[in-house]
Amino acid sequence: MTPRAEKIRNVAAVTLLLVAGIVFTPSTPARAPQAGAPPAGRGPAADPMIPENSVTKVSDHVYAIVAFPNIGFVVGDRSILVVDTGLGPRNGAIVAKEATKLAPNHTMYLTTTHFHPEHAAGDEGFPPSAILVRPAVQQKELEDDQNAMVNRFSGMSAQNKELLQDVKFRKPDILFEKELTLDLGGVTARLFWMGAAHTLGDEMIFVEPDKTLIPGDIVMNKTLPNLPGSNARLNNWITILGQLRSLGALHVLPDHGALGDGSVIGQEYDLLSALQSRALELKRRGKSASEAGQTVLAEFKIKYADWPNLNGIPGLVNHVYSENP
């Protein structure tokens, strides 16, 4: 069987596990601060190169490369799902190579947690036989962006510019509306979208039976949210966290920063819901967003002293004010 025929067969097989709407698209490619430019409040600039030979085990079927960003691998008996690409095709090729080491002769699926370049702009480095899957809303967000985010990242450093030179985005093989489950053989990966938070098209993945959550930027280990554009929504971010608590996750593999256990979901929810409540209280008292931001920052530096960087709190308070007129 040719690689293209094998790819079509596997795409067709996935429809049996579709939970919500699905759209098939052609698989031909389509054009589309410092080096790694971490989000505000997330520490120093990161090396944008994905390291080779540095895969670590997260749970029975899930592996990771801790880098910029963290890369996830879900390995089944028949197939492997790769989560995120790294910045540009050169990194994508490294990630694809590590996936092949983990699961030689397996069908390879690729998905992206959101459209930002370090997560999605390396898909051209994957073999043509890899099956690209993403939420329809994320794909539209990527197309509507018209490479503005790629240009932004390219301007952050000479290395970024080289890695993103003439980058092209592949068209997905599978688009889903809200939820899609992949049976990888002895393990399933549920890909799902719960609305705008960090971006409009944030995707998360829950792996069974491991109970491992790969939440994109939505759950971080004691790291404040980054809301970088007009589509970002703090209110829904908090709602999503509240719902994620019911998953009973045992392991969390975030897009950035340290890995964690399921408790990091509740920790982030508790801080953000407390911030939201306190900011709304101060707003009702007539405090400006600026005044409220400084008040909450001072209080939370004491209340959440084990969080390493809370300097983004005033910005989050501004979001509370603007999203709750």
C-alpha positions in Angstrom: 0.0 0.0 0.0 1.4 3.5 -0.9 1.9 6.0 1.9 -0.9 8.2 0.4 -3.3 5.2 0.4 -2.3 4.3 3.9 -2.9 7.9 5.0 -6.4 7.9 3.4 -7.3 4.6 5.1 -6.3 5.8 8.5 -8.1 9.1 8.1 -11.3 7.2 7.2 -10.8 4.9 10.2 -10.8 7.9 12.5 -14.3 8.8 11.6 -15.7 5.9 13.5 -14.6 7.6 16.7 -15.8 11.1 15.9 -17.8 12.6 18.7 -18.8 15.9 17.0 -18.7 17.3 13.4 -15.8 16.6 11.1 -14.6 18.1 7.9 -12.0 16.6 5.5 -9.6 18.8 3.6 -6.9 18.1 1.0 -3.5 17.2 2.4 -1.5 19.3 0.0 0.5 22.0 1.8 -0.9 25.6 1.8 1.1 28.8 2.1 0.2 30.4 4.6 11.9 39.9 23.2 14.6 37.2 22.6 15.1 33.9 20.8 12.1 31.9 22.2 10.1 34.9 23.3 8.3 33.4 26.3 4.9 35.0 27.2 5.1 37.9 29.7 5.6 36.7 33.2 7.0 33.3 32.3 10.7 33.8 32.9 13.7 34.5 30.7 13.9 33.9 26.9 14.0 30.2 26.0 16.2 28.5 23.4 13.8 28.0 20.4 15.6 24.8 19.3 14.0 21.4 20.3 16.7 19.2 21.8 17.3 15.8 20.4 17.5 12.6 22.4 15.8 14.2 25.5 12.5 12.5 25.6 11.1 11.9 29.2 8.3 9.6 30.2 5.2 11.3 31.7 2.8 8.3 32.1 2.4 4.8 30.7 1.6 6.0 27.1 2.7 9.6 27.2 6.2 11.1 26.7 7.5 14.6 26.5 10.3 16.8 25.4 10.6 19.7 27.8 11.6 22.6 25.7 10.1 25.7 24.0 7.4 24.6 23.8 7.0 21.3 25.6 6.2 18.6 23.0 3.9 15.7 23.8 3.8 12.1 22.4 1.0 9.7 23.0 2.1 6.2 22.0 -0.3 3.3 21.2 0.1 -0.1 19.8 -0.7 1.0 16.2 -0.3 4.8 16.1 1.4 7.8 17.8 -0.1 11.2 18.3 2.4 14.1 18.4 1.3 17.3 20.1 2.9 20.5 18.7 5.7 21.0 16.3 8.3 23.4 17.6 9.2 26.7 16.0 9.5 26.2 12.2 10.1 23.1 10.0 13.6 22.5 11.2 12.2 21.9 14.7 9.3 20.0 13.3 11.7 17.5 11.6 13.4 17.0 15.0 10.1 16.3 16.6 9.0 13.9 13.9 12.4 12.0 14.2 11.9 11.6 17.9 8.3 10.4 17.3 9.6 7.7 14.9 12.2 6.6 17.5 9.4 6.2 20.1 7.1 4.4 17.7 8.7 3.0 14.5 6.4 1.9 11.8 3.4 3.4 13.5 0.8 5.7 11.9 1.6 9.2 12.9 -1.0 11.8 13.9 -0.1 15.4 14.5 -2.1 18.0 16.3 -1.5 21.6 17.5 -2.7 23.1 20.8 -3.1 26.5 19.2 -1.9 28.5 16.1 1.1 30.3 17.6 4.3 29.6 15.6 6.2 27.6 18.2 3.2 25.2 18.4 2.1 25.0 14.7 4.7 26.4 12.3 6.8 23.3 12.2 4.3 21.0 10.5 6.1 21.3 7.2 9.0 19.3 8.8 6.8 16.3 9.3 6.6 13.5 6.7 3.8 13.8 4.2 2.2 10.6 5.6 1.6 12.3 9.0 -2.1 13.0 9.5 -2.7 16.6 10.7 -5.7 17.1 12.9 -7.0 20.3 14.5 -10.2 22.1 15.5 -11.9 24.0 12.7 -11.9 27.2 14.8 -8.2 27.0 15.2 -7.6 26.5 11.5 -9.8 29.6 10.7 -7.9 31.6 13.3 -4.6 30.6 11.7 -5.9 31.6 8.2 -7.4 34.9 9.5 -4.1 35.8 11.1 -2.4 35.9 7.7 1.0 35.2 9.1 1.0 38.2 11.4 2.1 36.1 14.4 4.8 34.4 12.3 6.1 37.9 11.3 5.9 39.0 15.0 8.0 36.0 16.1 10.4 36.4 13.2 11.2 39.9 14.4 12.1 38.8 17.9 15.5 37.4 17.0 17.8 36.5 14.1 17.4 32.8 15.1 13.7 33.0 15.0 13.8 34.7 11.6 16.0 31.9 10.2 13.7 29.2 11.7 10.6 30.8 10.2 12.0 31.8 6.9 9.4 31.2 4.1 7.4 29.0 6.5 4.3 27.4 5.0 1.4 25.7 6.9 0.0 22.4 5.7 -3.8 22.1 5.3 -5.2 19.7 7.9 -6.3 16.2 6.9 -9.0 16.3 9.6 -10.9 19.2 11.0 -13.3 18.7 14.0 -15.8 21.1 15.6 -15.7 20.4 19.3 -14.3 16.9 20.0 -12.6 14.0 18.4 -11.3 10.7 19.9 -8.4 8.9 18.3 -7.9 5.2 19.1 -4.1 4.7 18.9 -4.3 1.0 20.0 -4.6 0.3 23.7 -4.9 4.0 24.5 -7.2 6.8 23.4 -6.6 10.5 23.0 -9.6 12.8 23.2 -9.0 16.1 21.4 -11.4 18.8 22.5 -12.1 22.6 22.2 -13.9 24.5 25.0 -13.9 28.0 23.6 -11.6 31.0 23.6 -9.1 31.5 26.4 -5.4 32.0 25.5 -6.4 32.1 21.8 -9.7 31.5 20.0 -8.8 27.9 19.0 -7.2 26.4 22.1 -7.1 22.6 21.9 -6.6 20.2 24.8 -6.0 16.4 24.9 -7.0 13.9 27.5 -5.3 10.5 27.4 -7.0 7.3 28.7 -6.3 5.1 30.6 -3.4 7.2 31.8 -5.6 10.2 32.9 -2.9 12.5 31.4 -4.0 16.0 30.4 -2.2 17.9 27.7 -3.9 21.3 28.1 -1.9 23.6 25.9 -1.4 27.0 27.5 -4.6 26.7 29.6 -3.0 24.9 32.6 0.5 25.8 33.7 2.4 24.9 36.8 2.2 28.0 39.0 2.4 30.3 36.0 0.0 33.1 35.3 -2.1 33.1 32.1 -1.0 34.9 29.0 -3.8 36.7 27.1 -1.9 38.0 24.1 -4.6 39.1 21.6 -8.2 40.4 21.2 -9.6 36.8 21.1 -8.2 36.0 24.6 -10.8 35.5 27.3 -10.0 35.3 31.0 -13.6 34.6 32.0 -13.9 31.5 29.9 -10.3 30.5 30.9 -11.6 30.3 34.5 -14.7 28.4 33.4 -12.6 25.9 31.5 -10.4 25.3 34.5 -13.4 24.6 36.6 -14.6 22.0 34.2 -11.2 20.4 33.8 -11.1 19.6 37.5 -13.8 17.0 37.0 -11.5 14.9 34.7 -9.6 13.5 37.6 -6.3 14.0 35.8 -3.3 12.4 37.4 -0.6 14.0 35.2 -0.5 17.4 33.4 1.9 18.1 30.5 1.6 21.9 29.9 2.8 23.7 26.8 5.4 25.7 28.8 7.2 25.1 32.1 7.4 22.3 34.5 5.3 19.1 34.3 2.9 18.5 37.2 0.2 16.3 38.6 -3.6 16.9 38.6 -3.4 19.3 41.5 -2.0 22.1 39.3 -5.5 22.5 37.7 -7.1 23.3 41.0 -4.2 25.5 42.0 -4.6 27.7 38.9 -8.4 27.7 39.2 -8.3 28.8 42.8 -5.9 31.7 42.1 -7.7 32.9 39.1 -11.2 32.6 40.5 -10.0 34.5 43.7 -8.4 37.2 41.5 -11.7 37.5 39.5 -13.8 37.8 42.7 -11.5 40.3 44.3 -11.2 42.5 41.2 -14.9 42.6 40.8 -15.3 43.5 44.4 -12.9 46.4 44.0 -14.7 47.5 40.8 -18.0 47.7 42.7 -16.3 49.9 45.2 -15.4 52.3 42.4 -11.7 51.5 42.2 -10.0 52.0 38.8 -8.5 49.0 37.1 -5.0 50.4 37.8 -5.7 50.8 41.5 -7.3 47.4 41.7 -4.4 45.8 39.9 -1.9 47.1 42.4 -4.1 46.1 45.3 -4.5 42.6 44.1 -0.8 42.2 43.3 0.2 43.2 46.8 -2.4 40.9 48.4 -1.6 37.9 46.2 2.2 38.2 46.7 1.5 37.3 50.3 -1.4 34.9 49.7 0.4 33.0 46.8 4.0 33.4 47.9 4.9 30.1 46.3 4.1 31.3 42.8 7.4 32.5 41.4 6.2 35.4 39.2 2.9 37.3 39.9 3.9 40.5 38.1 1.2 39.9 35.4 -1.6 40.3 37.9 -2.4 43.9 37.0 -2.9 42.9 33.4 -5.2 40.1 34.5 -7.2 42.6 36.6 -7.6 44.8 33.5 -9.1 41.8 31.7 -11.6 41.2 34.5 -12.6 44.9 34.3 -12.9 44.9 30.5 -14.7 41.5 30.3 -17.2 42.5 33.0 -18.4 46.0 32.1 
